[in-house]
């Protein structure tokens, strides 16, 4: 199947770049066995390389020409064998062609519906609000039964070490580290857990079990410190891309709502 995927890609490219020789005029980059490969295909290939940071040197242009010749030769051989008529290969070629159209549409849509600086700034402000102004160094012990959590609290009050009691935790990620979850914003935890964290002082643990979908937690806040969000310029591109993704997701939802799907 992997080889078929490669072959389908070759067939697709061949279908896209091949034109009858009689139709070839001044826009022809090269002709392979009477089949013309247009300049526009070479330019598209070059643009992709430039977008990846490669300089458009004469050597690169020649390498692209050789690559297009190689692909056309392989595509022609595949057609001679009738592989372009095979259902699975044709289906993969259709999917690849569809992906190209979709990519072109998304690029065009984003260009025509740009994310404004105000939208990015608003997203940044939301991130800052969600993060809050403080992060906490937290330990926890997770158990299935509330009675077990209550017993742990009793033992903590007797003077048992949190790290020792954490060996019975059901959380494999923190169990071997004495329940240590490291530094984090409360917003990164599920709501009941995060609210419990913000309600604890330094060195304090929850005196009643905290219930979440995972079970019952005993939580210890070891320390806290001011949380400084990353500078706007540092995450501006990331936020823009996220907003673009949300924009496309909304478009798909709207299109699906209007579509007749049987």
TINUKE-185204 format. One line per field, with one value per atom (N, C-alpha, C): residue number from 1; atom name; x, y, z. Coordinates in steps of 0.05 Angstrom, whole numbers, plus 5000, padded with zeros to 4 digits. Layout:
REM TINUKE-185204
pos <- (NUM, ...) $
site <- (CA, ...) $
X <- (X, ...) $
Y <- (Y, ...) $
Z <- (Z, ...) $
This chain:
REM TINUKE-185204
pos <- (1, 1, 1, 2, 2, 2, 3, 3, 3, 4, 4, 4, 5, 5, 5, 6, 6, 6, 7, 7, 7, 8, 8, 8, 9, 9, 9, 10, 10, 10, 11, 11, 11, 12, 12, 12, 13, 13, 13, 14, 14, 14, 15, 15, 15, 16, 16, 16, 17, 17, 17, 18, 18, 18, 19, 19, 19, 20, 20, 20, 21, 21, 21, 22, 22, 22, 23, 23, 23, 24, 24, 24, 25, 25, 25, 26, 26, 26, 27, 27, 27, 28, 28, 28, 29, 29, 29, 30, 30, 30, 31, 31, 31, 32, 32, 32, 33, 33, 33, 34, 34, 34, 35, 35, 35, 36, 36, 36, 37, 37, 37, 38, 38, 38, 39, 39, 39, 40, 40, 40, 41, 41, 41, 42, 42, 42, 43, 43, 43, 44, 44, 44, 45, 45, 45, 46, 46, 46, 47, 47, 47, 48, 48, 48, 49, 49, 49, 50, 50, 50, 51, 51, 51, 52, 52, 52, 53, 53, 53, 54, 54, 54, 55, 55, 55, 56, 56, 56, 57, 57, 57, 58, 58, 58, 59, 59, 59, 60, 60, 60, 61, 61, 61, 62, 62, 62, 63, 63, 63, 64, 64, 64, 65, 65, 65, 66, 66, 66, 67, 67, 67, 68, 68, 68, 69, 69, 69, 70, 70, 70, 71, 71, 71, 72, 72, 72, 73, 73, 73, 74, 74, 74, 75, 75, 75, 76, 76, 76, 77, 77, 77, 78, 78, 78, 79, 79, 79, 80, 80, 80, 81, 81, 81, 82, 82, 82, 83, 83, 83, 84, 84, 84, 85, 85, 85, 86, 86, 86, 87, 87, 87, 88, 88, 88, 89, 89, 89, 90, 90, 90, 91, 91, 91, 92, 92, 92, 93, 93, 93, 94, 94, 94, 95, 95, 95, 96, 96, 96, 97, 97, 97, 98, 98, 98, 99, 99, 99, 100, 100, 100, 101, 101, 101, 102, 102, 102, 103, 103, 103, 104, 104, 104, 105, 105, 105, 106, 106, 106, 107, 107, 107, 108, 108, 108, 109, 109, 109, 110, 110, 110, 111, 111, 111, 112, 112, 112, 113, 113, 113, 114, 114, 114, 115, 115, 115, 116, 116, 116, 117, 117, 117, 118, 118, 118, 119, 119, 119, 120, 120, 120, 121, 121, 121, 122, 122, 122, 123, 123, 123, 124, 124, 124, 125, 125, 125, 126, 126, 126, 127, 127, 127, 128, 128, 128, 129, 129, 129, 130, 130, 130, 131, 131, 131, 132, 132, 132, 133, 133, 133, 134, 134, 134, 135, 135, 135, 136, 136, 136, 137, 137, 137, 138, 138, 138, 139, 139, 139, 140, 140, 140, 141, 141, 141, 142, 142, 142, 143, 143, 143, 144, 144, 144, 145, 145, 145, 146, 146, 146, 147, 147, 147, 148, 148, 148, 149, 149, 149, 150, 150, 150, 151, 151, 151, 152, 152, 152, 153, 153, 153, 154, 154, 154, 155, 155, 155, 156, 156, 156, 157, 157, 157, 158, 158, 158, 159, 159, 159, 160, 160, 160, 161, 161, 161, 162, 162, 162, 163, 163, 163, 164, 164, 164, 165, 165, 165, 166, 166, 166, 167, 167, 167, 168, 168, 168, 169, 169, 169, 170, 170, 170, 171, 171, 171, 172, 172, 172, 173, 173, 173, 174, 174, 174, 175, 175, 175, 176, 176, 176, 177, 177, 177, 178, 178, 178, 179, 179, 179, 180, 180, 180, 181, 181, 181, 182, 182, 182, 183, 183, 183, 184, 184, 184, 185, 185, 185, 186, 186, 186, 187, 187, 187, 188, 188, 188, 189, 189, 189, 190, 190, 190, 191, 191, 191, 192, 192, 192, 193, 193, 193, 194, 194, 194, 195, 195, 195, 196, 196, 196, 197, 197, 197, 198, 198, 198, 199, 199, 199, 200, 200, 200, 201, 201, 201, 202, 202, 202, 203, 203, 203, 204, 204, 204, 205, 205, 205, 206, 206, 206, 207, 207, 207, 208, 208, 208, 209, 209, 209, 210, 210, 210, 211, 211, 211, 212, 212, 212, 213, 213, 213, 214, 214, 214, 215, 215, 215, 216, 216, 216, 217, 217, 217, 218, 218, 218, 219, 219, 219, 220, 220, 220, 221, 221, 221, 222, 222, 222, 223, 223, 223, 224, 224, 224, 225, 225, 225, 226, 226, 226, 227, 227, 227, 228, 228, 228, 229, 229, 229, 230, 230, 230, 231, 231, 231, 232, 232, 232, 233, 233, 233, 234, 234, 234, 235, 235, 235, 236, 236, 236, 237, 237, 237, 238, 238, 238, 239, 239, 239, 240, 240, 240, 241, 241, 241, 242, 242, 242, 243, 243, 243, 244, 244, 244, 245, 245, 245, 246, 246, 246, 247, 247, 247, 248, 248, 248, 249, 249, 249, 250, 250, 250, 251, 251, 251, 252, 252, 252, 253, 253, 253, 254, 254, 254, 255, 255, 255, 256, 256, 256, 257, 257, 257, 258, 258, 258, 259, 259, 259, 260, 260, 260, 261, 261, 261, 262, 262, 262) $
site <- (N, CA, C, N, CA, C, N, CA, C, N, CA, C, N, CA, C, N, CA, C, N, CA, C, N, CA, C, N, CA, C, N, CA, C, N, CA, C, N, CA, C, N, CA, C, N, CA, C, N, CA, C, N, CA, C, N, CA, C, N, CA, C, N, CA, C, N, CA, C, N, CA, C, N, CA, C, N, CA, C, N, CA, C, N, CA, C, N, CA, C, N, CA, C, N, CA, C, N, CA, C, N, CA, C, N, CA, C, N, CA, C, N, CA, C, N, CA, C, N, CA, C, N, CA, C, N, CA, C, N, CA, C, N, CA, C, N, CA, C, N, CA, C, N, CA, C, N, CA, C, N, CA, C, N, CA, C, N, CA, C, N, CA, C, N, CA, C, N, CA, C, N, CA, C, N, CA, C, N, CA, C, N, CA, C, N, CA, C, N, CA, C, N, CA, C, N, CA, C, N, CA, C, N, CA, C, N, CA, C, N, CA, C, N, CA, C, N, CA, C, N, CA, C, N, CA, C, N, CA, C, N, CA, C, N, CA, C, N, CA, C, N, CA, C, N, CA, C, N, CA, C, N, CA, C, N, CA, C, N, CA, C, N, CA, C, N, CA, C, N, CA, C, N, CA, C, N, CA, C, N, CA, C, N, CA, C, N, CA, C, N, CA, C, N, CA, C, N, CA, C, N, CA, C, N, CA, C, N, CA, C, N, CA, C, N, CA, C, N, CA, C, N, CA, C, N, CA, C, N, CA, C, N, CA, C, N, CA, C, N, CA, C, N, CA, C, N, CA, C, N, CA, C, N, CA, C, N, CA, C, N, CA, C, N, CA, C, N, CA, C, N, CA, C, N, CA, C, N, CA, C, N, CA, C, N, CA, C, N, CA, C, N, CA, C, N, CA, C, N, CA, C, N, CA, C, N, CA, C, N, CA, C, N, CA, C, N, CA, C, N, CA, C, N, CA, C, N, CA, C, N, CA, C, N, CA, C, N, CA, C, N, CA, C, N, CA, C, N, CA, C, N, CA, C, N, CA, C, N, CA, C, N, CA, C, N, CA, C, N, CA, C, N, CA, C, N, CA, C, N, CA, C, N, CA, C, N, CA, C, N, CA, C, N, CA, C, N, CA, C, N, CA, C, N, CA, C, N, CA, C, N, CA, C, N, CA, C, N, CA, C, N, CA, C, N, CA, C, N, CA, C, N, CA, C, N, CA, C, N, CA, C, N, CA, C, N, CA, C, N, CA, C, N, CA, C, N, CA, C, N, CA, C, N, CA, C, N, CA, C, N, CA, C, N, CA, C, N, CA, C, N, CA, C, N, CA, C, N, CA, C, N, CA, C, N, CA, C, N, CA, C, N, CA, C, N, CA, C, N, CA, C, N, CA, C, N, CA, C, N, CA, C, N, CA, C, N, CA, C, N, CA, C, N, CA, C, N, CA, C, N, CA, C, N, CA, C, N, CA, C, N, CA, C, N, CA, C, N, CA, C, N, CA, C, N, CA, C, N, CA, C, N, CA, C, N, CA, C, N, CA, C, N, CA, C, N, CA, C, N, CA, C, N, CA, C, N, CA, C, N, CA, C, N, CA, C, N, CA, C, N, CA, C, N, CA, C, N, CA, C, N, CA, C, N, CA, C, N, CA, C, N, CA, C, N, CA, C, N, CA, C, N, CA, C, N, CA, C, N, CA, C, N, CA, C, N, CA, C, N, CA, C, N, CA, C, N, CA, C, N, CA, C, N, CA, C, N, CA, C, N, CA, C, N, CA, C, N, CA, C, N, CA, C, N, CA, C, N, CA, C, N, CA, C, N, CA, C, N, CA, C, N, CA, C, N, CA, C, N, CA, C, N, CA, C, N, CA, C, N, CA, C, N, CA, C, N, CA, C, N, CA, C, N, CA, C, N, CA, C, N, CA, C, N, CA, C, N, CA, C, N, CA, C, N, CA, C, N, CA, C, N, CA, C, N, CA, C, N, CA, C, N, CA, C, N, CA, C, N, CA, C, N, CA, C, N, CA, C, N, CA, C, N, CA, C, N, CA, C, N, CA, C, N, CA, C) $
X <- (5017, 5000, 5017, 5040, 5058, 5068, 5075, 5084, 5062, 5038, 5015, 5011, 5015, 5012, 5032, 5057, 5077, 5070, 5060, 5053, 5029, 5010, 4987, 4996, 5015, 5025, 5039, 5054, 5067, 5047, 5026, 5005, 4991, 4985, 4972, 4989, 5015, 5032, 5034, 5035, 5036, 5012, 4988, 4963, 4962, 4975, 4974, 4993, 5017, 5037, 5039, 5025, 5028, 5007, 5016, 4999, 5007, 4989, 4997, 5018, 5037, 5059, 5048, 5026, 5016, 5005, 4998, 4987, 5009, 5034, 5056, 5065, 5067, 5076, 5100, 5101, 5124, 5126, 5105, 5105, 5115, 5129, 5138, 5166, 5168, 5194, 5211, 5198, 5212, 5191, 5198, 5181, 5193, 5177, 5187, 5170, 5182, 5168, 5142, 5145, 5122, 5102, 5107, 5089, 5102, 5088, 5099, 5095, 5116, 5114, 5117, 5097, 5096, 5114, 5121, 5136, 5122, 5096, 5080, 5084, 5087, 5092, 5119, 5139, 5166, 5166, 5152, 5151, 5137, 5116, 5102, 5120, 5135, 5155, 5176, 5185, 5206, 5195, 5170, 5158, 5156, 5150, 5149, 5176, 5197, 5224, 5232, 5225, 5231, 5217, 5192, 5177, 5190, 5206, 5221, 5248, 5254, 5279, 5301, 5296, 5317, 5320, 5344, 5349, 5344, 5333, 5326, 5351, 5370, 5395, 5391, 5408, 5407, 5409, 5425, 5428, 5401, 5386, 5361, 5341, 5340, 5322, 5328, 5353, 5360, 5352, 5356, 5348, 5318, 5303, 5274, 5266, 5279, 5274, 5279, 5302, 5309, 5289, 5279, 5260, 5233, 5225, 5200, 5202, 5226, 5230, 5228, 5241, 5241, 5212, 5197, 5169, 5152, 5156, 5141, 5147, 5173, 5180, 5167, 5167, 5154, 5124, 5112, 5083, 5076, 5092, 5086, 5088, 5107, 5110, 5086, 5078, 5055, 5030, 5026, 5003, 5005, 5029, 5032, 5024, 5028, 5020, 4991, 4977, 4949, 4943, 4963, 4959, 4940, 4939, 4921, 4892, 4887, 4860, 4852, 4871, 4865, 4849, 4828, 4810, 4824, 4841, 4854, 4873, 4888, 4906, 4891, 4870, 4854, 4841, 4833, 4820, 4841, 4865, 4886, 4893, 4894, 4899, 4878, 4853, 4831, 4833, 4841, 4844, 4867, 4889, 4912, 4904, 4889, 4880, 4862, 4844, 4825, 4840, 4862, 4878, 4890, 4899, 4911, 4890, 4866, 4845, 4838, 4837, 4830, 4851, 4876, 4898, 4896, 4891, 4889, 4866, 4843, 4820, 4825, 4837, 4842, 4861, 4882, 4901, 4886, 4869, 4854, 4834, 4821, 4802, 4815, 4838, 4852, 4862, 4871, 4880, 4857, 4833, 4810, 4797, 4802, 4791, 4813, 4831, 4854, 4846, 4862, 4859, 4870, 4855, 4864, 4882, 4897, 4914, 4897, 4874, 4856, 4846, 4841, 4833, 4855, 4879, 4902, 4907, 4905, 4908, 4887, 4862, 4841, 4846, 4856, 4863, 4885, 4905, 4927, 4916, 4898, 4886, 4871, 4857, 4843, 4862, 4884, 4905, 4915, 4921, 4931, 4911, 4886, 4865, 4862, 4863, 4861, 4885, 4908, 4932, 4932, 4920, 4920, 4947, 4950, 4975, 4994, 4986, 5002, 5004, 5027, 5030, 5039, 5033, 5036, 5052, 5069, 5083, 5066, 5056, 5035, 5044, 5035, 5036, 5007, 5002, 4976, 4977, 4957, 4954, 4926, 4924, 4898, 4891, 4867, 4856, 4828, 4818, 4791, 4769, 4774, 4753, 4757, 4735, 4736, 4747, 4740, 4749, 4780, 4792, 4821, 4833, 4821, 4831, 4829, 4808, 4804, 4825, 4832, 4852, 4880, 4886, 4911, 4913, 4891, 4890, 4895, 4883, 4888, 4917, 4929, 4958, 4976, 4968, 4984, 4982, 4959, 4956, 4972, 4977, 4993, 5023, 5030, 5058, 5071, 5056, 5068, 5076, 5097, 5107, 5089, 5083, 5067, 5079, 5106, 5119, 5116, 5116, 5113, 5085, 5066, 5038, 5030, 5045, 5040, 5046, 5060, 5066, 5041, 5019, 4994, 4976, 4986, 4971, 4966, 4943, 4935, 4945, 4959, 4970, 4998, 5003, 5030, 5050, 5041, 5059, 5073, 5059, 5070, 5076, 5066, 5069, 5098, 5115, 5143, 5159, 5146, 5159, 5147, 5136, 5124, 5099, 5086, 5062, 5067, 5092, 5100, 5088, 5074, 5063, 5079, 5098, 5114, 5099, 5110, 5098, 5077, 5054, 5033, 5013, 4999, 4976, 4952, 4935, 4911, 4893, 4895, 4878, 4885, 4908, 4916, 4904, 4892, 4879, 4849, 4836, 4807, 4797, 4773, 4763, 4764, 4753, 4753, 4782, 4800, 4828, 4841, 4837, 4848, 4837, 4811, 4799, 4811, 4815, 4827, 4855, 4870, 4898, 4898, 4882, 4882, 4872, 4857, 4847, 4866, 4889, 4908, 4931, 4941, 4965, 4990, 5013, 5038, 5042, 5049, 5054, 5029, 5005, 4980, 4970, 4954, 4942, 4911, 4897, 4868, 4859, 4841, 4832, 4807, 4796, 4774, 4782, 4775, 4782, 4770, 4785, 4775, 4767, 4741, 4731, 4733, 4743, 4743, 4735, 4734, 4727, 4748, 4771, 4793, 4791, 4778, 4776, 4777, 4790, 4792, 4821, 4825, 4852, 4857, 4882, 4892, 4914, 4912, 4929, 4946, 4971, 4990, 5002, 5000, 5013, 5039, 5061, 5088, 5097, 5090, 5100, 5083, 5086, 5073, 5091, 5087, 5103, 5087, 5094, 5080, 5084, 5064, 5065, 5066, 5088, 5091, 5085, 5064, 5058, 5079, 5082, 5102, 5095, 5115, 5110, 5092, 5076, 5057, 5070, 5093, 5106, 5116, 5122, 5133, 5112, 5087, 5066, 5046, 5051, 5032, 5026, 5047, 5043, 5027, 5033, 5019, 4989, 4984, 4956, 4942, 4956, 4944, 4936, 4954, 4949, 4925, 4924, 4901, 4875, 4875, 4850, 4843, 4863, 4857, 4845, 4855, 4844, 4815, 4810, 4783, 4764, 4775, 4760, 4751, 4770, 4764, 4745, 4748, 4730, 4701, 4698, 4672, 4660, 4677, 4668, 4658, 4672, 4664, 4638, 4634, 4609, 4586, 4590, 4570, 4563, 4584, 4579, 4564, 4571, 4558, 4529, 4523, 4496, 4478, 4490, 4475, 4475, 4493, 4496, 4474, 4468, 4450, 4466, 4467, 4483, 4464, 4467, 4449, 4465) $
Y <- (4976, 5000, 5025, 5024, 5047, 5053, 5032, 5036, 5048, 5038, 5048, 5078, 5086, 5114, 5131, 5122, 5136, 5137, 5114, 5113, 5132, 5132, 5150, 5179, 5186, 5213, 5220, 5200, 5204, 5207, 5190, 5192, 5219, 5228, 5253, 5276, 5276, 5297, 5296, 5271, 5269, 5280, 5275, 5285, 5315, 5327, 5356, 5370, 5358, 5373, 5365, 5344, 5334, 5347, 5356, 5367, 5355, 5352, 5342, 5361, 5350, 5366, 5387, 5380, 5399, 5424, 5422, 5445, 5461, 5451, 5464, 5488, 5511, 5535, 5546, 5572, 5585, 5579, 5569, 5564, 5537, 5523, 5496, 5496, 5483, 5480, 5458, 5435, 5413, 5394, 5379, 5359, 5331, 5312, 5285, 5265, 5253, 5234, 5246, 5271, 5284, 5297, 5294, 5306, 5330, 5353, 5378, 5382, 5392, 5401, 5431, 5445, 5474, 5489, 5513, 5530, 5535, 5537, 5542, 5521, 5496, 5474, 5477, 5483, 5488, 5511, 5532, 5555, 5549, 5532, 5524, 5508, 5490, 5473, 5491, 5511, 5529, 5546, 5555, 5571, 5555, 5529, 5512, 5511, 5508, 5507, 5533, 5555, 5582, 5586, 5576, 5579, 5565, 5545, 5530, 5542, 5565, 5578, 5572, 5558, 5551, 5573, 5581, 5603, 5592, 5609, 5602, 5604, 5587, 5588, 5573, 5578, 5562, 5532, 5525, 5496, 5484, 5500, 5490, 5488, 5508, 5507, 5483, 5477, 5453, 5427, 5427, 5403, 5398, 5420, 5418, 5407, 5417, 5407, 5378, 5369, 5340, 5324, 5334, 5320, 5317, 5338, 5337, 5317, 5316, 5297, 5268, 5264, 5238, 5229, 5247, 5241, 5235, 5251, 5247, 5220, 5212, 5186, 5163, 5165, 5144, 5144, 5168, 5169, 5157, 5162, 5150, 5120, 5109, 5080, 5068, 5082, 5073, 5072, 5092, 5092, 5070, 5064, 5042, 5016, 5012, 4988, 4988, 5010, 5012, 5016, 5025, 5028, 5052, 5071, 5094, 5085, 5061, 5050, 5033, 5027, 5011, 5027, 5015, 5030, 5042, 5026, 5037, 5059, 5057, 5078, 5103, 5100, 5123, 5137, 5121, 5133, 5149, 5139, 5154, 5179, 5178, 5201, 5222, 5213, 5232, 5246, 5230, 5242, 5262, 5255, 5273, 5299, 5297, 5320, 5337, 5323, 5337, 5353, 5340, 5354, 5379, 5379, 5402, 5425, 5417, 5437, 5449, 5432, 5441, 5460, 5453, 5471, 5498, 5497, 5522, 5539, 5525, 5540, 5552, 5537, 5548, 5572, 5569, 5592, 5616, 5612, 5635, 5646, 5629, 5638, 5655, 5645, 5659, 5686, 5687, 5712, 5732, 5722, 5740, 5747, 5731, 5735, 5736, 5756, 5756, 5761, 5749, 5753, 5781, 5798, 5825, 5825, 5845, 5849, 5850, 5862, 5864, 5837, 5819, 5792, 5776, 5780, 5766, 5777, 5803, 5816, 5806, 5803, 5793, 5765, 5748, 5721, 5720, 5737, 5739, 5747, 5766, 5774, 5752, 5735, 5712, 5692, 5688, 5669, 5679, 5705, 5716, 5713, 5717, 5715, 5686, 5667, 5639, 5629, 5640, 5631, 5642, 5665, 5678, 5690, 5701, 5715, 5699, 5674, 5658, 5629, 5617, 5588, 5575, 5549, 5535, 5509, 5503, 5477, 5458, 5437, 5420, 5391, 5378, 5349, 5339, 5314, 5303, 5273, 5262, 5233, 5226, 5209, 5201, 5173, 5170, 5144, 5141, 5117, 5112, 5117, 5111, 5113, 5138, 5151, 5174, 5167, 5143, 5134, 5132, 5123, 5121, 5149, 5168, 5195, 5207, 5201, 5212, 5200, 5174, 5161, 5174, 5181, 5194, 5221, 5235, 5262, 5258, 5237, 5231, 5226, 5210, 5204, 5228, 5246, 5271, 5287, 5288, 5304, 5291, 5265, 5252, 5257, 5268, 5273, 5256, 5238, 5222, 5240, 5232, 5248, 5244, 5265, 5265, 5246, 5248, 5233, 5203, 5194, 5166, 5157, 5173, 5166, 5165, 5181, 5183, 5157, 5138, 5113, 5096, 5103, 5088, 5103, 5125, 5140, 5124, 5129, 5116, 5131, 5153, 5169, 5159, 5144, 5133, 5155, 5177, 5198, 5212, 5213, 5228, 5210, 5186, 5168, 5164, 5159, 5153, 5178, 5201, 5227, 5239, 5222, 5232, 5249, 5244, 5259, 5286, 5292, 5318, 5323, 5345, 5354, 5377, 5387, 5410, 5436, 5456, 5483, 5484, 5496, 5499, 5520, 5530, 5548, 5531, 5540, 5525, 5520, 5537, 5534, 5509, 5498, 5473, 5448, 5451, 5428, 5428, 5405, 5405, 5424, 5434, 5456, 5451, 5428, 5424, 5423, 5412, 5410, 5438, 5453, 5480, 5498, 5496, 5513, 5506, 5480, 5471, 5482, 5482, 5492, 5522, 5538, 5566, 5573, 5554, 5558, 5550, 5539, 5530, 5550, 5552, 5568, 5551, 5564, 5550, 5530, 5506, 5484, 5471, 5478, 5467, 5445, 5427, 5406, 5406, 5395, 5394, 5376, 5386, 5371, 5356, 5359, 5342, 5333, 5308, 5299, 5316, 5319, 5334, 5314, 5314, 5295, 5306, 5290, 5296, 5270, 5272, 5248, 5226, 5233, 5213, 5198, 5209, 5197, 5218, 5211, 5229, 5237, 5263, 5274, 5285, 5282, 5297, 5315, 5341, 5360, 5375, 5379, 5394, 5416, 5441, 5464, 5469, 5464, 5468, 5497, 5510, 5538, 5551, 5577, 5593, 5616, 5626, 5649, 5663, 5688, 5703, 5690, 5689, 5677, 5699, 5699, 5718, 5706, 5715, 5703, 5709, 5693, 5699, 5725, 5739, 5765, 5761, 5781, 5779, 5771, 5785, 5779, 5751, 5739, 5712, 5691, 5696, 5676, 5687, 5710, 5722, 5704, 5692, 5675, 5650, 5638, 5615, 5621, 5644, 5652, 5657, 5669, 5674, 5648, 5629, 5603, 5589, 5592, 5580, 5592, 5619, 5633, 5625, 5621, 5613, 5585, 5567, 5540, 5541, 5558, 5561, 5572, 5590, 5603, 5582, 5564, 5543, 5523, 5516, 5497, 5508, 5534, 5546, 5545, 5550, 5549, 5522, 5501, 5474, 5467, 5476, 5471, 5485, 5510, 5524, 5510, 5501, 5488, 5462, 5447, 5422, 5426, 5448, 5454, 5460, 5471, 5478, 5456, 5436, 5415, 5394, 5382, 5359, 5334, 5320, 5296, 5273, 5253, 5229, 5204) $
Z <- (5000, 5000, 5000, 5014, 5014, 4986, 4970, 4943, 4926, 4931, 4915, 4921, 4946, 4953, 4937, 4936, 4921, 4891, 4881, 4853, 4847, 4866, 4862, 4860, 4878, 4877, 4851, 4840, 4815, 4792, 4793, 4773, 4774, 4799, 4802, 4791, 4798, 4788, 4758, 4747, 4718, 4705, 4717, 4706, 4707, 4728, 4731, 4713, 4708, 4694, 4665, 4656, 4629, 4611, 4588, 4567, 4540, 4521, 4495, 4483, 4468, 4457, 4438, 4424, 4404, 4417, 4444, 4457, 4470, 4470, 4483, 4467, 4480, 4466, 4481, 4484, 4496, 4526, 4539, 4568, 4575, 4557, 4562, 4575, 4598, 4611, 4597, 4592, 4579, 4568, 4548, 4536, 4540, 4550, 4556, 4539, 4520, 4502, 4491, 4483, 4470, 4489, 4515, 4535, 4547, 4547, 4556, 4586, 4599, 4627, 4626, 4637, 4634, 4653, 4646, 4663, 4690, 4689, 4713, 4734, 4725, 4744, 4757, 4741, 4752, 4771, 4764, 4782, 4809, 4807, 4832, 4850, 4837, 4852, 4865, 4849, 4859, 4883, 4881, 4902, 4928, 4926, 4950, 4963, 4947, 4958, 4971, 4958, 4969, 4995, 4997, 5022, 5045, 5039, 5059, 5065, 5052, 5057, 5039, 5017, 4998, 4977, 4972, 4952, 4924, 4907, 4879, 4861, 4866, 4850, 4823, 4804, 4779, 4784, 4804, 4811, 4820, 4836, 4846, 4823, 4805, 4783, 4765, 4761, 4745, 4759, 4785, 4801, 4799, 4800, 4798, 4771, 4750, 4723, 4721, 4732, 4731, 4747, 4769, 4785, 4771, 4757, 4742, 4718, 4706, 4685, 4696, 4719, 4731, 4738, 4749, 4756, 4731, 4710, 4686, 4673, 4673, 4662, 4678, 4704, 4721, 4717, 4715, 4711, 4684, 4664, 4637, 4638, 4652, 4654, 4669, 4690, 4705, 4688, 4671, 4653, 4632, 4622, 4603, 4615, 4641, 4655, 4663, 4658, 4664, 4693, 4708, 4737, 4743, 4725, 4729, 4727, 4717, 4714, 4738, 4755, 4779, 4799, 4810, 4827, 4851, 4864, 4889, 4883, 4861, 4853, 4845, 4829, 4820, 4844, 4864, 4888, 4904, 4906, 4920, 4905, 4879, 4863, 4866, 4868, 4872, 4900, 4920, 4947, 4947, 4933, 4932, 4918, 4896, 4881, 4898, 4913, 4931, 4952, 4963, 4984, 4973, 4948, 4936, 4933, 4924, 4922, 4949, 4969, 4996, 5006, 5003, 5012, 4998, 4972, 4957, 4967, 4972, 4982, 5009, 5027, 5054, 5053, 5037, 5034, 5023, 5004, 4992, 5012, 5028, 5047, 5069, 5079, 5100, 5089, 5064, 5052, 5050, 5044, 5041, 5067, 5088, 5114, 5135, 5134, 5151, 5181, 5198, 5227, 5234, 5247, 5253, 5278, 5280, 5304, 5329, 5327, 5350, 5359, 5340, 5347, 5361, 5351, 5363, 5391, 5395, 5421, 5441, 5431, 5448, 5457, 5438, 5445, 5466, 5463, 5482, 5510, 5510, 5536, 5549, 5533, 5544, 5556, 5542, 5552, 5579, 5581, 5606, 5629, 5622, 5643, 5652, 5633, 5640, 5656, 5650, 5665, 5693, 5698, 5724, 5730, 5753, 5760, 5777, 5784, 5802, 5793, 5796, 5791, 5816, 5818, 5843, 5839, 5859, 5859, 5876, 5864, 5876, 5877, 5898, 5900, 5904, 5895, 5901, 5903, 5916, 5918, 5908, 5889, 5877, 5885, 5895, 5903, 5892, 5892, 5880, 5900, 5926, 5946, 5964, 5971, 5988, 6016, 6025, 6052, 6052, 6030, 6028, 6030, 6016, 6016, 6045, 6058, 6086, 6104, 6101, 6117, 6112, 6087, 6081, 6095, 6096, 6109, 6139, 6151, 6179, 6184, 6167, 6170, 6166, 6148, 6145, 6170, 6182, 6207, 6229, 6228, 6248, 6244, 6221, 6215, 6194, 6181, 6160, 6136, 6123, 6100, 6075, 6062, 6038, 6017, 6014, 5993, 5998, 6024, 6030, 6025, 6032, 6028, 5998, 5982, 5954, 5939, 5952, 5939, 5933, 5946, 5941, 5920, 5909, 5889, 5864, 5852, 5827, 5803, 5807, 5785, 5780, 5759, 5754, 5747, 5736, 5728, 5751, 5773, 5796, 5820, 5820, 5843, 5851, 5831, 5837, 5844, 5841, 5848, 5873, 5890, 5914, 5910, 5887, 5881, 5868, 5861, 5851, 5823, 5819, 5794, 5782, 5797, 5787, 5789, 5775, 5774, 5752, 5759, 5738, 5747, 5727, 5732, 5740, 5758, 5765, 5741, 5721, 5697, 5682, 5687, 5672, 5684, 5708, 5721, 5716, 5721, 5720, 5742, 5738, 5755, 5785, 5795, 5824, 5835, 5820, 5829, 5830, 5808, 5807, 5828, 5834, 5855, 5882, 5886, 5912, 5915, 5894, 5894, 5902, 5889, 5895, 5923, 5935, 5962, 5984, 5977, 5997, 6000, 6024, 6029, 6026, 6026, 6023, 6045, 6038, 6057, 6068, 6057, 6067, 6048, 6060, 6044, 6048, 6030, 6032, 6055, 6072, 6095, 6089, 6066, 6056, 6028, 6020, 5993, 5971, 5950, 5926, 5905, 5898, 5878, 5850, 5831, 5803, 5788, 5762, 5746, 5749, 5758, 5761, 5787, 5807, 5833, 5855, 5878, 5900, 5904, 5908, 5910, 5938, 5948, 5970, 5958, 5962, 5948, 5968, 5961, 5978, 5960, 5969, 5956, 5970, 5956, 5969, 5967, 5944, 5941, 5919, 5917, 5896, 5888, 5864, 5854, 5833, 5828, 5807, 5780, 5764, 5738, 5716, 5701, 5680, 5653, 5639, 5613, 5593, 5572, 5551, 5537, 5527, 5513, 5489, 5483, 5461, 5435, 5428, 5403, 5401, 5424, 5424, 5415, 5422, 5415, 5395, 5384, 5365, 5341, 5330, 5307, 5314, 5337, 5347, 5351, 5363, 5368, 5341, 5322, 5296, 5282, 5283, 5271, 5285, 5311, 5326, 5317, 5315, 5306, 5278, 5261, 5233, 5233, 5249, 5251, 5261, 5281, 5291, 5270, 5254, 5232, 5212, 5204, 5185, 5197, 5222, 5235, 5235, 5241, 5240, 5212, 5192, 5164, 5157, 5165, 5159, 5173, 5198, 5212, 5197, 5188, 5174, 5147, 5133, 5107, 5111, 5132, 5138, 5145, 5160, 5167, 5143, 5122, 5098, 5077, 5081, 5061, 5062, 5040, 5038, 5039, 5062, 5065, 5070, 5053, 5055, 5061) $
